[in-house]
């Protein structure tokens, strides 16, 4: 996205001139405090929120006005924040919903391919999705996202609400998806895990502001930025070292 201005109400601006780049075939982590607009950025990329200004590009193509169902066919996949399964439907019906944008002849083949990739999901196919544990529901959500075989994955808090052992399994699957050459844009509050997986990152310093959000767009910090905690610290100090010194604060240690 380039210079995007977006919000949910006419008088509200959540993203103000945000530029965010996800490099092809790499995993880019978007980090920051609650309320800084990370999820809104993913919704803009997926087409759920229309920007007031700026544009959204996919492999150099302007898709700002392209509807959601067309973006899915172009290779975008979204894993929403929180639980998104339909609890009253079976697992198989939930997975089938991921193929709604495909032509009917391809739907059965796409679902079969996902079952081959996630055999545990096929074993649950006749169970109600609402009867599964949180980790199992997250696996179903990932399988549903992968039905269309997306090349660009937008992952919003994939480990939220999961036990540490289950979250580790989710991160292992994300690592496999990246190794397959897919472009991954990861929003997560688990900073240590996200940084360990990421090839690149983007973030915003400080607590949620009263003024519109402005993000910096690179890791390590750009030349001339200063450490928020230690103003005398310059970019000469490795970013990872400064992050470890402030890991409990879970926010950027530099200000552009």
N, C-alpha and C positions, 0 to 999 in steps of 0.2 A: 504494500500500500504506500502511496505517496501523498504527503501533506493532507491527510484525511481529517476532516472535522465531522464529528458524529455525536449523537445523543439520542435520548428516548423521548424527550419533550421539547417543544419549541424554545423554552427558556433555559434548557439544560444543555451544557456542553460537556461530554465525557472525554472525548478525544479532540484535542485542539492542535491541528497541524502535525499529526503523528505520521512518521515514516518508519516502516518496518519491513525488513528484507529477510526472506528465508532462502538460503542458498540451496540450489538443486542437489539432491542426494545427501543432504546433511541434516543434522538435528539442531534446530535453533530453540533455545530455551528463553521464555519470556518470564521474568521474575519481577516481583514488586509487592507492596503491601495490599491488603484488601481494599477494594474501592478505587484502585488506580486505573481501571479500565482495561485490564488484560482480557477478560472474557468478552467485553464489548468489541475489542479488536478482532477476536476470532469470529464473532457474529457478523461483523462487517465483511470480513474475508469470505465468509460462507454465503452471504447475501441475506441474512436474517435482519440486518439493520442497514438501511441505505444511508450512505454518507451525504452530508450537505455540501461538502466540497472535497476535492481531492479525487483520487482514482485508485482502483484496485487492478493489479496486473497479474496475469498468470502466464508464465513463460513468454513475457513480452506482449501479450494480448490484453487489451483493456476489457475487463469483464465487469466494470462498475455497475452497469445496468442489466447484466445478465441475470435472469431469475435463478432461484435455488436449484430447481430440478435440472436446469441446463448446466449449472456448475458441477453437479454430481456427475453428469455424463462427460464433463471435461476433465474429471479426475480428482475432484475435491471430496474429502471425507471428513466428517465431524464426529468427535466423541464428546458429547455435552457434559457439562459439570453436573454432578449429582446423578441420581438414579433416573434413567430414561426408558427402562423397559415398560411395556404395558402389562401390569401384573395380572390382569384378567385373561390374557391370551397365553397360549402355550409358547414354549421356547421356539418351536418350529414356526409358528405364526409370527413371532417377533423377528426371527431371522428373515422370513420371507418379505417382511415389510422393507428390509434393506434393498430389495430388488425391484421396488416399485417403479423406478425410473428406467428399468431395462425393458426391451421388447419382450413380449411373452415367450417366444421360443428360447430366449437366453436365460430366463429366470431359473428354471429347474437346474440347468447346468451350473449357474453361478452359486446356487445354494448347495449343490453337491460338492463343488470345489471348496466351499467354506467348511463343510462337514469333514472333508478329508484333511483340512488344515487343523481343525479343532474337533477331534473325535469326541471329546468329553461333552461338547455342545450337542452333538448328535445323540449321545446317550441320554440327554435330558429332554429331547425334542417333544415328548408327550407330557412333560410336567408344566404346570402353570409357572410362568416366570416369577410371579409374586411369592412362590413358595421357596425360591432359591435364596441362598445366603448372599450377602453383599458382594463377596468376591466372585461368586458364580454369576450373579447378574452382570457384573462388570465384564466378565468373559463373554457373555451373550451379547453385550453392547459392542464389544470389539469385533466379534464375529459378524454382527449385523452391519457394522461399518465397512467390513472387508468384502461384503458380497459384491460390490461394484468394482472391486480391485482398484482402489484409488491410488494415484501416484503422489498426492499431496495430502498429508494427514494433519488435521487440526485437533489437538488433544487438550481438553480443558479439565484440569485437575483430575487426572486418571486415578490417582491414589487416594483421593478424598474419602474418608470414612472407612478405609480398609485397614485390616490388621497388618502389622509390619511384614509378616511372612507372605501374606497375599499381595501386598504392594510390591514386594520384591519380584514376584512372579509377573506382575503387570509390567514392571520395568524391563524384565528379561524379554518379554514379548515386544516391547517398544524397541529394544536394541536389535532384535531380529528384523523387525520391519525396516529399520534404518539400514541394516546390512544388506537388505534386498535392493537398495538403491532408491528407496522412497524418500521424499522430502517430508520432514516432520517438524511441525511447529508446536512446541510443548509449553503449556502454561501449568505451573505447579507451585504449590506452597512448600513442597519437600525440596528445599533448596539443595541440600547435599546430593540427593539422588539426581536431580535435574542437571546440576553442574557436572556431575560425574559422567552423564550420558552425552551432554551437549558438545557439539562442535563449535557453535557460536552462541551468543546470548544477547539479550536486550533487557533493559530494566529501567527503573525509575528510582531516584533516591528519595529518602525521607518518608514521613507518614503521609496518608492521604491528604492532599492539599485542599484549601478552600477555593483556589483558583483552578482553571482548567488544567488537565494533566498534560505534561510535556515529557516525553521519554527521550532518553539518549538511545543510541542505536548500535553500540558496539561494545565488545569486550576484547581486550582490556580497555580501560578508560581512554578517551581521546587525549591528545597532548594538551597540556594546560589545565586539566581538571585537577581538583584538590580533594583530599580525603575529608569526608564530612565529620568524622570523629576526631581526626588529628589534622587540623588545617595545614600544618607544616609538611605533611606527607605529600609527595608529588607522585606522578605516574611512574617514577623510577622504581617504586616498590611494587613487586609482583601482585597482580590483582588477587590471585588465589591465596597468597599469604595474608593479605589484608582481610579477605573474606573469612578465613579461618579464625582470625582474631575477633570477629564480630558475628560468628555463626548463630549465636543465640538471638541476635536482634533481627535476623532474617530480612535484611534490607541492604540496598547498595551502600557501599562505604565510600563512594565517590560522587562528586557533583560536577556535571559538565558546565 
